[in-house]
Amino acid sequence: MIGFRVQHNNTSGPFKGGIRYHEHVDIDEVRSLATLMTWKTSLLDIPYGGGKGGIGVDPTKFSKTELERMSRRFFRAIDPIIGVNVDIPAPDVNTNAQVMSWFMDEYSQIHGYSPAIVTGKPLELGGSEGREAATGKGTAIITRESAGKWDIDLQDSKIVIQGFGNVGSYAAKFLHEYGCKIIAVSDVTGGLFDPDGLDITSLIEYNNKNGTIKGFSQGDLVSNEDILNIECDFLIPAALGGVIHKMNVEKLNCRVIIEAANGPVTPPADDILFKKGVYVVPDILTNAGGVTVSYFEWVQNLQQFQWTEEEVNDKLENKMVAAFNEVSSMMKSKKTSMRMAAFAVAIDRVAKS
């Protein structure tokens, strides 16, 4: 197995980005994701650069002890190039608070107690309130702001969410609280569709208990491909990249796409959607809630201070809304897509730094 850590840019602050465990991890993927992190942190105006890491491995084939040994070995290997003001890793695909605990412990054995070396830790080790829900909450905030911008009645809006993991389930929870009607959701086993709206509270409880939405009592079965074609106001792809492409883009039946996953819309599909007048809110804006609360966690660690969940959520709200408004203004002034506007804002900020 091979591990990678790519540091793309630190003009605006320390390198920042997750570490993923996945069999498809390779240097090209990690490089591209590190680049995206630079623009994401810049767009949200937080003092970080971009980095990313990963190990090309299928973690389901290893015991917890083996995963711990691998995690500690990897962190010891990258020790010379990381630091609390140099490069701060975080969780990503198939990594979690437990893995971050091993990372922090390994680093602290060499350098002394250093909670600020990673984010996404358990609360007991200096983690932040609201971190687990942050990406989903940010997605919900961006959806709400999009509804206001394009005159869609949020209370009456219909939403389809592809992917019901951490991001998708929390996005569903907060959007449900806003009064939206979640008419379809899916996970790796397939999807559920109910035109009158799914009982999201019960579905989340069922998913947390069973690890899947399969077998839930409400809704008609629908495939992961067909769920994208359901008529709705907001389509939220929150699973894998590249799920909306030129072969299926013409079948979509939504008004706005909110990219909660990384790169769910391919460039050719993006061009077609722009010409059709379907708005696409890009991933570097939509799913930036996670890195924003990671930043808050790091700040708390450096100050040896703990904010309440309410304080964290208020600060997250302010950051997400400010970034959305900035991108909207750029989109209007340059008469371009929201993605181009987001990159323009982010790249301009790094260039000025």
N, C-alpha and C positions, 0 to 999 in steps of 0.2 A: 504494500500500500504506500501511496505517496501523499504527503501533505504539502500544502501551499499557503503562503501568506504574501499577498500582493499589496504594496503601498503605492497608491496612484498619485496623490497630491496632498501636501500639507501646508499650502500657502496660508490657509485661513485658520489652521489649528492642527492638533494631533490627528493622525490617521484614525478613521473610525469605520468599523464594518464587522459583520458577523462572521462566524466560522461554521461551515456546514459539513455534515457527514452524509455523503451520498455517493453511490457507485459511479455516477456520471460526472463527478467533479474532475475537471482537468484545468490546465493552466489558462486556456483560452476563456473558459467560463469565469474563472476567478478574476482574470484581468478585466473582463467586460463589466462584471458586477462591482469591482473596485472603482472603476470609472464612474458608474452610475451613482455610487455613494458620494463621490466628490460633488456631483451636481445636486444630489438630494440634500446634503447638509448645507450647501450654499443656498439653495432655494428657500430653506426654512430659516436662513440667517442664524445658524448656530455655529460657534467657533470650532469647527472640525474640518478635516480633509476627508479623503476617501480611501478606504482599504477594504480588503476582503480576504477570507481564508477558507480552507476546506481540506478534507481528507477524502480521497477516492476510495470509499469503503461502504459496504452495506451494513449498517449498524445492527440490523435485526438478526444477523448471523453470529453476533458476539454476546457473551455473558456480560453482566454489569461489571464484574471484576476486570474482564478483558478491555471493556470500553474505558474504564478508569485508567488502566495502565497505558492504553493508547493515548488518551487525552493528556495525561501528565507527561508522557514522552514527547508528544508534539509541542506542548507548551514550553518544555525545557529546551527544545530545539530552536524555537523562535525567540527565546529569552533575550538574546543580544540585540534584537531590533525592536523590542516593545518597551513600554514604560508608561507611567500614569500621565505623562505629558508628551509622550512620543507616539504611541499606538495603543488604542483601547479596544480589544475584541468584544464581541457580544454573541448571543445565541442566533442561530439561523435554522435552516432546514435540518431536522433530526438532532438538534442540540437544544439544551434547556438549562434551567437554573442549576440542576445537579452538575452538569458538565462545567458550567461557569464556576461552581464551587471548587471543583477539582483544579481548574485553571488558576483561580485565585490562590488556593492553598499551595500549589506548586511554586508559583511566583513568590509568595510570601516566605517560603522556606529559604529562599536565596536573599531576598531584599528586605525582610521584615514585613509585618502586617500591612497589606496594601489593598484595601477594598476597591480603590479607584482604578485598578488595573483592568477590570472587566465590568461590563454592565449586564443586566438581566439576571442578577444573583437573587437568592432567596432573601426575604426580608430580614431573617436572622443574621445575615452576613453583610448587611448594608444595602440590600436591594431597595427599590423605590415602590411606594404604594402606586397602584394604577399601571404598572409596567406591563403586566400580562395582557390587559385589555387595550393597551395604548394604540396598536395598529388598527384594530377594529373600531375603536372609538374615533380615531382620526378619519377613517373611511366614512363613518356615519356623519361626522361634521362636514366633510367635503360634499357628501351627497345632499345634505341639508342646504349648504351654501349654493350648490348647483341648482337646486329647485328654486331658490329665491332669484337667482340670476336669469334663469330661462323660463320664469313664470309658470312653474309646475306646482300645483297645490300639493304640498308635502303630505298633508293629512289624507288626501285622496289618491296618492300615488301608488302604483303597483311596482314591486321590486322583485327581481330574480337574482339569486345568488348562486353562482357555481363555485362549490368548495365550502365545506362546513367545518374546517379546522379552526385553529385559534382565531384567525382574522375573520373568516366568514361568519362564525357563530357569534362573535362579539359585535360585529357590524350589524347582524340581524337583531341582536338584543337591543342595541341602542336605537336602531331605526324603528323597531317595534314600539319602543318607548316614546319615540317622536310621533307615533300614530300612523306610520306607514303600513301598507298591506304587503306582507312578504308572501307572494303567491307561489314561489317555487324555490327549492334549495336542492343541492346535490352534494354527494361526497364520492369517494372512489367506487362505491358499490352501486351508484346510480342516484336518481333524483326523485323528489316528491312534488306534485303539482296540485294546488287547489285554488281555483279562480277566486274564491271568496276569502282567501288568506289562510295561512297555516297558523296553528297555535304555537307560536315561537317559544313561549315559556316552557311548555311541556316538551317540545322538541329538543330544546337545549338540555333539559334534565335527562331525557332519554339518551341523547347523544353522549353526555358525560358519563352516564351509567354503563352504556353498552359499547362505547367507542365507535359507534356508527349510527346513521339514521335509518339503516335498513331494518324493516320490521315495524316502523312507527305506524300507529293505527290510522293516521289521517293522510289523505292525499293520494292521487293516482300516480302510478309508477311512470317515470320518464327517464330516458337515457341522458348521459352527460352531454351528448352531441345535441339532442333535440331540445334540451332545456334552454340552449342559447337562442332558439327560434321563437320562444314564447313571447307573445305581445306584452310589452311592459313599458313603463316610463324609464326605469333605471335598470340596466343590466350590470351586475357586479361580478366579473370573473375574479375569484379569490383563490384559485388553485394553482394551475401550472401556466408557464409561458407558452405563447404561440397557439392558443386555443382558437383565436379568431384570425382566420387567414383568407386568402383570396378565393379559396374553394367553397367557403361557407358564409362569407360576409354578406352576400346578396340575400341570404335567407333571414338575416337578423330583423327583428321587429321591435326595436327599442328607440327611445328618443335620446338617451344619454348613456354612454358607457363609462363606468367608474372603475379604473384599473387598480384593483386591490392587490392582485398578484404582480410579480415582476415580468413585464413584457408580454402580457396576454394577447395584445393585438400586434400582428406583424406589420412591418412598414408598408407592403403593398395594400393590405386591408385598411390601414390607417388612411392612405391616400383616397381609397374608394369611399370611406365613411365621410371624409372631409368634403368631398364633392357632393355627396348625398345630403349633407347638412346634419349628419348625426354627430353630436358633440362627444369627444373622447377626453376625459379628464385623466392626465397621464399618471403613471405609477410613481414617478419621483415626487409628485405632490400628494396623491391619494394615500399611499402607504408610509408616509414619512412620520406618522405618529409614534412608531416604535423607536426610531433613532432620536426623536425629540425628547421622549421620556427617558431614553438612555442618557441623553445629555443632562437631564435634570438629576438622574441618579448619580452621575459622575460629580456634578456640582455639590450635591449633598455629601458625598463621600469625602471630597476635598475639604469641605467645611466642617465635617463631622457633625452633621445636622440632619434632622428628619422632617420632611414636610408631610402634611396630611394628604389624604387622597383628594380631598376637595381642592387644596392648593395646587396639586399636580394637575388635576383636570382643568382648572381655570387657566393655568399657564399653557397647557396644551391647546386649549380652545383658542387662546389669543394668538399663538404661533400659527396654527392651521388657518385661521380666518385671515390673518395678515398676509400669509403666503398666497392664499386663494385670490384675495383682492389684488395683489401685486401682479399675479399671472393674468387675471382678467383684464387689468388695465393695459398690460403689454399686448394681449391678444387684440384688444380693440384698437390700440394705436397703430399696430403693425398689420392689422387685418390678416392675421395668420391663425393656424390651429392652436389649440391650447397647449399641445405638446411643444411646438416650436417656441411658443411664448415662455413656457416654463424653462426650457433650455436657455433661452435668451437671457432671462432674469438671472439664472444660476451662473452661466458662463461669464456674464458681465461682472457679476460680483467677485468671482475668483480673479478675473483679469484686473479689476481695480485693486484687489489685495496685492 
